[in-house]
């Protein structure tokens, strides 16, 4: 039975101790490489000294087209192949995918060509994958300065085989992954990390997954030349993967990465690619009116219903204050053929009107069946019911705050059953489908690995049929109007605040003038008081001076 891991708490699994177990799954180590023959030689020498059984270990080096071409040195694992990167593309993602296509192992371990793995590196990865088929394991690189030169492959082989890889290099403390340490410290070694954080830890220099899971998510996005590991981590999250940082899978990284030496440039380059593909990066999606390759919320509405009812639902979703939404209208669209008919008496009139309304809308997909999605959330809404302007925004915020699996909104009761809308976290649903037994209720499984909660739809702003748009033609943009009203209100408030700030500045200026004037007047009055005091002293009689001393004796 596939183990059921709640959220990302991989502590429920107990991996065998290194050196005290018998592996059974074949591993394919895929190494994309572009030049760097001297460093690649060290990587292969260290892999030749691994504890993982040689018959279960294959290594595939993918030459991405550097000059001169790569070659296999004499010191390599027994089952090592050198293959060219597939035609039609270039870059690390393309080379990785070429290696994945050639791999035969049940576990795929991707390694960069500038790593020197410790003796039990492969075994540390593989022991987790023997426990479950939906884990994403990342190794632990330690960075070293190689400006003084490299050891020989023979020396690397001997040191690694003897368990002395630590002695090969010295640490370059200034280039460690401090950000990764902070995430692990904050989330109990990643066991308590929310879904929206996991993908960030997928550092592809040394990362492994089961081959079946990798094929299921589509492998590498070969349209990327940077940031491909993070994007793959995002899709693994949506597929329900559990992320395991394995500190025992140690390795030396020869020198610094490009992301370290040119950090700001890499971030600026990746921003548009990442924004389009990873909805969690919401701070990169602030441009109003934009559409993205992967939406934040994929809404699903059945097209089988009266045209005004379905339209009310779709229009309310498109007018949400959370604009990052794509609506899929599921219906029998192939039935809309072009033969002669009576237009007004068409039995498929409602469906045809929906096609005419949304067929050219970029945010609406007309599909015969619900397509797979990598959006973080799926929202399902019965036809006729409408969301309020802020319903989706509030739902998603609460779901992110609580790392919710499913949030159900009770709408009404029909024939003894509760009609509900629901927001589903894609990662939780994917995991539940993976581990559920045949005929087991999916929500029961989701509740065990995440949670399923019920809420009052009215409290979240859900609008019943007939109340959302009493007159469709006159009120179909009501939610949008409310959204614009909120923006106008915010603008008015901003204007009032600016006026108040301006008034306060004027008052402050007047106060400063008054203080300055008061200070001048105080100086004048003190001088006048001193003058009068001196004059009074001159007029005092001896008797008066005696009385004053009695009243105010000298200190």
C-alpha positions in Angstrom: 0.0 0.0 0.0 1.3 3.5 -0.9 2.1 5.3 2.3 -0.1 8.3 3.2 1.9 11.3 4.1 0.1 14.2 5.6 1.1 17.4 3.8 4.9 17.2 3.6 5.6 15.4 6.9 8.0 12.8 5.5 8.9 12.0 9.0 6.2 9.3 8.7 8.7 7.4 6.6 11.8 5.6 8.1 14.6 5.2 5.6 17.0 2.4 6.1 20.4 3.2 7.6 23.1 3.7 5.0 25.2 0.6 4.6 22.5 -1.6 6.2 20.0 -2.3 3.5 19.8 -4.1 0.1 18.7 -1.9 -2.8 16.5 -3.3 -5.5 15.6 -0.4 -7.8 17.8 0.5 -10.7 19.1 4.1 -10.8 19.9 6.3 -13.8 22.2 9.2 -13.1 21.7 11.8 -15.8 24.5 14.4 -16.2 23.9 17.3 -18.6 27.2 18.8 -19.7 28.5 21.6 -21.8 32.3 21.5 -21.9 34.1 21.2 -18.6 35.8 17.9 -19.4 38.2 18.2 -16.4 35.4 18.6 -13.9 33.2 15.9 -15.5 36.1 13.5 -15.1 36.0 14.0 -11.4 32.3 13.6 -11.2 32.5 10.2 -13.1 35.4 9.1 -10.9 33.4 9.7 -7.8 30.4 7.9 -9.2 32.7 4.9 -9.9 33.4 4.7 -6.2 29.7 4.7 -5.0 28.4 2.1 -2.6 25.2 1.6 -4.7 25.4 -1.8 -6.5 27.1 -1.4 -9.9 24.5 -3.7 -11.7 21.7 -1.3 -10.5 23.6 1.9 -11.5 23.7 3.5 -15.0 25.2 6.9 -15.8 24.1 8.9 -18.9 26.3 11.9 -19.8 24.5 14.2 -22.2 26.8 16.3 -24.4 25.0 19.6 -25.0 27.2 20.5 -28.0 30.3 22.1 -26.5 33.6 22.3 -28.3 35.6 20.1 -28.2 33.1 17.3 -27.9 33.0 15.5 -24.5 34.6 12.0 -24.1 34.3 9.3 -21.5 37.4 8.9 -19.5 38.8 5.5 -18.5 37.7 5.9 -14.8 33.9 5.7 -15.0 31.1 3.5 -13.6 30.7 0.2 -15.5 27.4 1.2 -17.2 28.2 4.7 -18.5 26.9 6.1 -21.8 27.7 9.3 -23.6 24.7 10.5 -25.7 24.3 13.8 -27.7 21.6 16.3 -26.7 18.5 15.7 -28.9 18.1 17.7 -32.1 16.1 20.9 -32.2 17.1 22.6 -29.0 19.9 23.4 -26.6 20.5 24.2 -22.9 20.5 22.4 -19.7 16.7 21.6 -19.7 17.0 20.2 -23.2 20.0 18.1 -22.3 18.3 16.8 -19.2 15.3 15.7 -21.1 17.4 14.0 -23.7 19.0 12.0 -20.8 15.6 11.2 -19.3 14.4 9.8 -22.6 17.5 7.5 -22.8 17.3 6.4 -19.1 16.2 2.9 -18.2 16.3 3.1 -14.4 13.2 3.4 -12.1 14.9 6.2 -10.2 16.2 9.3 -12.1 19.0 11.2 -10.3 20.0 14.4 -12.1 23.5 15.7 -11.3 25.4 18.6 -12.6 28.8 17.9 -14.3 30.7 20.0 -11.7 29.9 17.9 -8.6 32.0 15.4 -6.7 29.6 13.1 -4.8 30.5 11.4 -1.5 30.6 7.6 -1.4 27.0 7.1 -0.4 25.5 9.9 -2.4 23.4 7.7 -4.7 22.4 5.4 -1.9 21.2 8.3 0.2 18.9 9.4 -2.6 17.7 5.9 -3.5 16.8 4.7 0.0 13.9 7.1 0.1 12.5 6.1 -3.3 12.3 2.5 -2.1 9.7 3.6 0.4 7.3 5.6 -1.8 6.9 6.5 -5.5 6.0 10.2 -5.1 9.1 11.7 -3.4 11.3 14.5 -4.7 14.7 14.2 -3.0 17.4 16.8 -3.1 21.0 16.3 -2.1 23.3 18.5 -0.2 26.1 20.4 -2.1 29.0 21.9 -0.2 30.9 24.6 -2.2 34.6 24.8 -2.6 37.1 27.2 -4.2 38.9 25.5 -7.1 41.1 28.4 -8.2 44.2 26.6 -6.9 43.5 23.7 -9.2 41.8 20.3 -9.2 42.9 16.9 -7.9 43.3 14.0 -10.4 40.5 11.6 -11.1 42.5 8.7 -9.6 42.9 10.7 -6.3 39.2 11.5 -6.3 38.3 7.8 -6.9 40.6 6.6 -4.0 39.4 9.3 -1.6 35.7 8.7 -2.3 36.0 4.9 -2.1 37.8 5.2 1.2 35.1 7.5 2.6 37.5 10.4 2.7 35.8 12.8 0.3 35.9 15.5 3.0 39.7 15.7 2.6 39.5 16.5 -1.1 38.6 20.1 -0.8 38.1 23.0 1.7 34.8 24.7 2.3 34.0 28.1 0.7 31.7 29.4 3.4 30.9 32.5 1.6 28.9 30.8 -1.1 26.6 28.4 0.8 22.9 28.2 0.2 21.9 30.3 3.3 18.4 30.8 1.9 17.8 27.1 1.9 19.0 26.7 5.5 16.6 29.4 6.5 13.7 27.6 4.9 14.6 24.3 6.5 15.1 25.9 9.9 11.8 27.7 9.7 9.7 24.6 8.6 11.2 21.8 10.7 13.5 20.5 8.0 10.7 21.0 5.5 8.3 18.7 7.2 5.9 21.5 8.1 6.4 23.6 5.0 3.2 24.7 3.1 2.6 23.7 -0.5 3.5 27.1 -1.8 7.1 26.9 -0.4 8.1 23.3 -1.4 9.0 24.0 -5.0 11.6 26.6 -4.0 13.8 23.9 -2.4 14.0 21.8 -5.6 17.7 22.6 -6.4 18.4 20.5 -9.5 22.2 20.1 -9.1 21.5 16.9 -7.3 17.8 15.9 -7.3 16.0 12.6 -7.8 12.5 11.3 -8.5 10.9 8.1 -9.6 10.9 7.8 -13.4 7.1 7.3 -13.5 6.5 10.5 -11.6 8.9 12.4 -13.9 7.1 11.2 -17.0 3.8 12.0 -15.4 4.6 15.7 -15.0 6.1 15.9 -18.4 9.8 16.1 -17.6 11.8 19.3 -18.0 10.2 22.4 -19.6 12.6 22.6 -22.6 11.5 26.1 -23.4 13.5 27.3 -20.4 17.3 27.9 -20.4 17.4 29.1 -16.7 15.2 28.4 -13.7 14.2 25.0 -15.1 14.7 23.2 -11.8 12.4 25.5 -9.9 9.7 25.2 -12.5 10.0 21.4 -12.4 9.7 21.6 -8.6 6.5 23.6 -9.1 4.9 20.9 -11.3 6.0 18.1 -9.0 4.2 20.0 -6.2 1.0 20.1 -8.1 1.4 16.3 -8.9 1.3 15.7 -5.1 5.1 15.0 -4.6 6.6 15.0 -1.1 9.9 16.9 -0.9 12.7 15.5 1.1 16.0 17.4 1.7 18.6 14.6 2.2 21.7 16.0 4.0 23.4 12.6 3.8 23.5 12.9 0.0 26.6 15.1 0.3 28.7 16.3 -2.6 31.3 18.9 -3.4 30.3 21.7 -5.8 33.4 22.8 -7.8 33.3 26.6 -7.6 30.2 28.8 -7.5 27.1 28.7 -9.6 26.0 31.4 -12.0 23.1 32.2 -9.7 25.6 33.1 -7.0 28.0 35.1 -9.1 25.4 37.0 -11.0 22.4 36.8 -8.7 20.5 39.9 -9.7 21.0 39.3 -13.4 19.6 35.8 -13.1 16.6 37.0 -11.1 15.9 39.7 -13.7 16.2 37.2 -16.5 14.0 34.6 -14.9 11.3 36.9 -13.8 9.0 36.9 -16.9 9.5 33.1 -17.5 8.8 32.3 -13.9 5.9 34.7 -13.6 4.2 33.0 -16.6 4.6 29.4 -15.2 4.6 29.6 -11.4 1.4 31.3 -10.0 2.8 31.2 -6.5 5.1 34.1 -7.5 2.2 36.6 -7.2 4.5 39.6 -6.7 5.6 39.0 -10.3 1.9 39.2 -11.5 1.0 42.7 -10.5 0.4 44.0 -14.0 -3.4 44.6 -14.4 -5.3 43.0 -17.3 -2.6 40.4 -18.0 -3.2 36.7 -18.8 -0.7 34.0 -17.8 0.3 30.6 -19.1 -0.7 29.0 -15.8 -3.6 30.6 -13.9 -3.7 30.9 -10.2 -7.3 29.5 -10.1 -8.8 27.2 -12.7 -12.5 27.5 -12.4 -14.8 24.7 -13.7 -18.4 25.3 -14.7 -20.8 22.8 -16.3 -22.3 24.3 -19.5 -25.4 22.1 -19.2 -27.9 24.6 -18.0 -30.0 27.7 -19.1 -27.9 30.3 -20.9 -28.7 33.1 -18.4 -27.7 30.9 -15.4 -24.4 29.7 -16.8 -23.5 33.1 -18.0 -24.2 34.6 -14.6 -21.7 32.2 -13.1 -19.0 32.7 -15.6 -19.3 36.5 -15.7 -19.1 36.7 -11.9 -15.9 34.6 -12.0 -14.3 36.7 -14.7 -15.1 39.9 -12.8 -13.6 38.8 -9.5 -11.2 41.0 -7.6 -8.8 38.1 -8.0 -8.3 38.4 -11.8 -5.8 35.5 -12.2 -8.6 33.1 -13.1 -9.3 30.9 -16.1 -12.8 29.4 -16.6 -13.3 26.0 -18.2 -16.9 25.5 -19.5 -17.5 21.8 -19.8 -20.1 20.7 -22.3 -20.9 18.7 -25.4 -19.4 21.2 -27.8 -18.9 18.7 -30.7 -22.7 18.5 -30.9 -22.8 22.1 -32.3 -22.7 21.1 -35.9 -23.4 23.5 -38.8 -26.4 21.8 -40.5 -29.5 23.8 -41.3 -31.8 24.4 -38.3 -34.4 26.8 -37.0 -32.2 29.2 -35.1 -34.8 30.2 -32.5 -36.1 26.6 -32.0 -32.7 25.0 -31.8 -32.7 22.4 -29.0 -29.0 23.3 -28.4 -29.8 27.0 -28.3 -28.4 27.6 -24.8 -25.1 25.8 -25.6 -24.8 27.7 -28.9 -25.3 31.0 -27.2 -22.6 30.2 -24.7 -20.3 29.3 -27.5 -21.0 32.6 -29.2 -20.5 34.5 -25.9 -17.2 32.9 -24.8 -15.7 31.2 -27.9 -13.3 34.0 -28.4 -12.6 35.0 -24.8 -9.0 34.2 -23.9 -9.9 33.5 -20.2 -12.6 30.9 -21.1 -11.9 27.4 -22.4 -14.7 25.4 -24.0 -13.9 21.7 -23.3 -15.8 18.5 -23.7 -14.1 17.2 -20.5 -12.2 18.9 -17.7 -8.6 19.2 -18.8 -5.6 18.5 -16.5 -4.2 21.6 -14.9 -1.1 22.7 -13.0 -2.9 25.7 -11.4 -2.5 25.6 -7.6 -6.3 25.8 -7.1 -9.4 24.5 -8.8 -12.8 26.2 -8.1 -16.0 24.3 -8.9 -19.2 26.3 -9.0 -22.7 25.0 -9.9 -24.4 26.8 -12.8 -26.6 29.7 -11.8 -24.7 30.4 -8.6 -22.3 33.4 -8.7 -19.3 34.4 -6.7 -19.2 37.8 -5.1 -16.5 40.2 -6.2 -14.2 39.1 -3.3 -15.2 35.5 -2.9 -12.3 33.9 -4.7 -9.8 36.3 -3.2 -11.0 35.6 0.4 -11.1 31.8 -0.3 -7.6 31.6 -1.7 -6.1 33.8 1.1 -7.6 31.5 3.8 -6.6 28.4 1.9 -3.0 29.7 1.6 -2.9 30.8 5.3 -4.1 27.4 6.5 -2.6 25.2 3.7 -6.1 23.9 3.1 -6.8 20.8 1.0 -10.4 21.5 0.1 -12.8 24.2 1.3 -16.4 23.5 0.6 -19.1 26.3 0.5 -22.5 25.0 1.4 -25.1 26.7 -0.9 -28.5 25.0 -0.4 -30.1 21.6 0.0 -31.6 19.8 -2.9 -33.3 16.4 -2.6 -31.7 15.7 0.7 -28.2 16.5 -0.5 -26.1 19.7 0.1 -25.3 21.6 -3.0 -21.8 23.2 -2.7 -19.1 25.1 -4.4 -15.6 24.0 -3.6 -12.0 25.3 -3.8 -9.5 22.4 -4.2 -5.8 22.5 -3.8 -4.4 20.7 -6.8 -1.5 19.2 -4.9 -3.7 17.7 -2.2 -6.2 16.2 -4.8 -3.3 14.8 -6.9 -1.7 13.2 -3.8 -5.1 11.7 -2.7 -5.7 10.2 -6.2 -2.3 8.6 -6.1 -2.7 6.9 -2.7 -6.5 6.2 -2.6 -7.7 2.6 -2.8 -10.2 1.6 -5.4 -13.7 2.8 -4.7 -12.5 4.8 -1.7 -14.1 8.3 -1.2 -11.6 10.8 -2.4 -12.6 13.5 0.1 -12.0 11.0 2.9 -8.4 10.5 1.7 -7.9 14.2 1.2 -9.0 14.8 4.8 -6.3 12.3 6.0 -3.4 13.8 4.1 -4.5 17.4 4.3 -8.0 18.6 5.3 -11.6 19.1 4.0 -13.5 21.9 5.7 -17.1 23.2 5.3 -18.2 26.9 5.3 -21.3 28.9 4.8 -21.4 30.0 1.2 -23.3 33.2 2.0 -20.6 34.3 4.4 -18.1 34.1 1.6 -20.4 36.2 -0.7 -21.9 33.5 -2.8 -25.0 34.7 -4.6 -28.0 32.4 -5.3 -29.6 32.0 -8.8 -31.8 35.0 -9.5 -30.3 37.2 -6.9 -26.9 37.8 -8.6 -28.2 39.3 -11.8 -32.0 39.9 -11.7 -31.8 41.5 -15.1 -28.9 39.8 -16.9 -28.5 42.4 -19.7 -28.6 45.4 -17.3 -26.6 43.9 -14.5 -24.2 41.3 -16.0 -21.2 43.5 -15.1 -22.3 44.1 -11.5 -19.3 42.4 -10.0 -17.0 44.2 -12.2 -18.7 47.5 -11.3 -18.2 46.7 -7.7 -14.6 45.9 -8.3 -14.2 49.3 -10.1 -16.1 50.9 -7.2 -13.6 49.5 -4.8 -10.7 50.8 -6.8 -12.4 54.2 -7.1 -13.0 54.2 -3.3 -9.4 53.4 -2.7 -8.4 56.2 -5.1 -10.7 58.6 -3.2 -9.3 57.4 0.1 -5.8 57.9 -1.2 -6.8 61.4 -2.4 -8.2 62.2 1.1 -5.1 61.0 2.7 -3.0 63.1 0.4 -5.2 66.1 1.3 -4.8 65.3 5.0 -1.1 65.1 4.6 -1.0 68.4 2.8 -3.1 70.0 5.5 -0.9 68.6 8.2 2.2 69.9 6.5 0.5 73.4 6.3 -0.4 73.2 9.9 3.1 72.1 10.8 4.5 75.0 8.9 2.1 77.4 10.7 3.0 75.9 14.0 6.7 76.3 13.2 6.1 80.0 12.4 4.1 80.4 15.6 6.8 78.8 17.6 9.4 81.0 16.0 7.3 84.1 16.6 6.6 82.9 20.2 10.3 82.4 20.8 11.0 85.9 19.6 8.2 87.3 21.8 9.5 85.3 24.7 13.0 86.7 24.3 11.5 90.2 24.2 9.3 89.6 27.3 12.3 88.2 29.2 14.4 91.2 28.4 11.5 93.5 29.4 11.1 91.6 32.7 14.8 91.8 33.4 14.6 95.6 32.8 11.6 96.1 35.0 13.2 93.9 37.7 16.4 96.0 37.7 14.3 99.2 37.8 12.2 97.8 40.7 15.4 97.0 42.6 16.6 100.6 42.2 13.3 101.9 43.8 13.2 99.5 46.8 13.5 101.1 50.3 15.5 99.5 53.0 12.2 98.5 54.8 10.9 96.9 51.6 14.1 95.0 51.0 13.8 93.6 54.5 10.2 92.4 53.9 11.2 90.8 50.6 14.0 88.9 52.2 11.7 87.6 54.9 9.2 86.4 52.2 11.9 85.1 49.8 14.9 84.2 51.9 18.1 83.9 49.9 18.9 80.3 48.9 
